[in-house]
Amino acid sequence: MLKKNTLVNLLKIIDDKNPNLFKQDSVQSRGGWACAWATLLLVGAIVGLVACSTWILCFFAVLSCAAAINSVIDNCYQYIDL
């Protein structure tokens, strides 16, 4: 419990010193290369998900696929015409 409390206090101190650090609106556009890398990593994560053989590898493949989807959303939203 003490470790978790220390981590929370550290995050609160960091947030007090720099309030824009954890806000999504403060993230600047990363350009087309970031979108291309995110898409490439998503393809790799899907390949890893298809090829997983044990439950632990499948668990990590699902986590990496979720992270890759989040990265594509963050980096490619300005290129998607909705």
LINVENBEL-V74987 format. One record per residue. N is the residue number from 1. RES is the residue in three letters. OMEGA is omega as a letter, one per 30 degrees, with the letter a starting at -180 (999 if undefined). D_FIRST is the distance of its C-alpha to the first C-alpha in Angstrom with 1 decimal. Layout:
n=[N,N]
res=[RES,RES]
omega=[OMEGA,OMEGA]
d_first=[D_FIRST,D_FIRST]
This chain:
n=[1,2,3,4,5,6,7,8,9,10,11,12,13,14,15,16,17,18,19,20,21,22,23,24,25,26,27,28,29,30,31,32,33,34,35,36,37,38,39,40,41,42,43,44,45,46,47,48,49,50,51,52,53,54,55,56,57,58,59,60,61,62,63,64,65,66,67,68,69,70,71,72,73,74,75,76,77,78,79,80,81,82]
res=[MET,LEU,LYS,LYS,ASN,THR,LEU,VAL,ASN,LEU,LEU,LYS,ILE,ILE,ASP,ASP,LYS,ASN,PRO,ASN,LEU,PHE,LYS,GLN,ASP,SER,VAL,GLN,SER,ARG,GLY,GLY,TRP,ALA,CYS,ALA,TRP,ALA,THR,LEU,LEU,LEU,VAL,GLY,ALA,ILE,VAL,GLY,LEU,VAL,ALA,CYS,SER,THR,TRP,ILE,LEU,CYS,PHE,PHE,ALA,VAL,LEU,SER,CYS,ALA,ALA,ALA,ILE,ASN,SER,VAL,ILE,ASP,ASN,CYS,TYR,GLN,TYR,ILE,ASP,LEU]
omega=[a,l,l,l,l,l,l,l,l,l,l,l,l,l,l,a,a,a,a,a,a,a,a,a,a,l,a,l,a,l,a,a,l,l,l,l,l,l,l,l,l,l,l,l,l,l,l,l,l,a,a,a,l,a,a,l,l,l,l,l,l,l,a,l,l,l,l,l,l,l,l,l,a,a,a,a,a,l,a,a,a,999]
d_first=[0.0,3.8,5.5,5.3,6.2,8.6,10.0,10.7,12.3,14.2,15.5,16.6,18.4,20.1,21.1,22.5,24.6,25.9,25.8,27.9,25.6,23.7,26.8,28.9,32.2,31.8,32.1,35.7,38.0,37.8,41.3,42.9,41.7,38.0,39.2,41.2,38.4,36.0,38.8,39.4,35.8,35.8,38.9,37.3,34.2,36.6,38.6,35.4,34.6,38.2,38.2,35.0,35.7,32.6,29.7,27.2,29.7,30.3,26.6,26.6,29.9,28.8,25.9,28.3,30.8,28.5,27.6,31.4,32.4,30.0,31.6,35.0,34.4,33.1,35.9,38.8,38.8,41.5,43.8,43.6,46.3,45.2]
